[in-house]
Amino acid sequence: METKLQKLDARLSACVAYLIPGRTVADVGCDHGKLTAHLAQKGFFVIGTDINKKPLQVAKSTCSAMGCMEQVSLRLGDGLQPLQPLEAEQIVIAGVSAETILHILDDAGWIRTQGIRLVLCPATKIPLLRQGLCHRGFLVLDETPVVVSGRCYTVICAEYTAETWEPTQEFCLIGKTATKPFASELRDDTAIKLEKQLRGMAKESDEYEQAKELLEWLRQLPLPQAQHEEQEQ
Ligand SMILES: C[S@@+](CC[C@H](N)C(=O)[O-])C[C@H]1O[C@@H](n2cnc3c(N)ncnc32)[C@H](O)[C@@H]1O
């Protein structure tokens, strides 16, 4: 009997598009298990981890219902701690903060290996994540901005190069989104957040002046308007 593919929102669909068939995937913070099940149904071997027991039970129910438990290993724990070094070649972390993503990466030294692919969709602080990746020797290969239920996200595909560098603040703000659909929506969202930060800074400080200049730059950045309807929820 043909099994129906688990339906994903635009964030998780964009994550799937960056994964290389045939390579084991870790789905960190797998929660409802939708991505885990979807990937398993597509033939990936997936290690789903979650720091909480309840979501892991939901993930188990999802994978059982979709008939793909044989392609899945579900494990309780923080980030990549439940995995052996190099047990997965590609790692998806979606729906948690940039700080949590960076903490997960820092706690698993083995991911700093050439060929390991990261596919990341932070729930907050996208610029901080881009900067953190550069500081840790990951090269941002590509990004896909998406809009789900009126909220803007980006999915970042990065690989380890061992070369660390200090990215420009402009790069941290827009990354590799400039030519993509929904770049202008994401830019506007980033500008609103930067404006909020600006309001918390002491006026006439160097930090304030710098942030003000960046905000001007960001607002004036010519980006293509999205020609698309809002993506599927
Ligand atoms: C909002 S859900 C995101 C689920 C799914 N990845 C998505 O994007 O739709 C976040 C999940 O990450 C889990 N989580 C949070 N911090 C984690 C950590 N350090 N390690 C593993 N899982 C974590 C939470 O328990 C929760 O199930």
The ligand as an ORCA input file, in Angstrom:
! r2SCAN-3c Opt
* xyz 0 1
  C       9.076     24.293     18.722
  S       9.559     22.647     18.713
  C      10.177     22.485     17.048
  C       9.815     21.187     16.450
  C      10.285     20.961     15.024
  N      11.718     20.837     14.955
  C       9.815     22.075     14.139
  O      10.611     22.951     13.791
  O       8.618     22.094     13.789
  C      11.055     22.591     19.635
  C      11.393     21.218     20.138
  O      12.774     21.207     20.474
  C      12.950     20.540     21.692
  N      14.219     21.033     22.271
  C      14.460     22.241     22.831
  N      15.748     22.323     23.207
  C      16.331     21.138     22.852
  C      17.645     20.609     23.004
  N      18.625     21.306     23.574
  N      17.880     19.363     22.532
  C      16.885     18.626     21.952
  N      15.634     19.079     21.819
  C      15.358     20.322     22.254
  C      11.693     20.844     22.495
  O      11.438     19.879     23.492
  C      10.630     20.816     21.386
  O      10.073     19.540     21.236
*
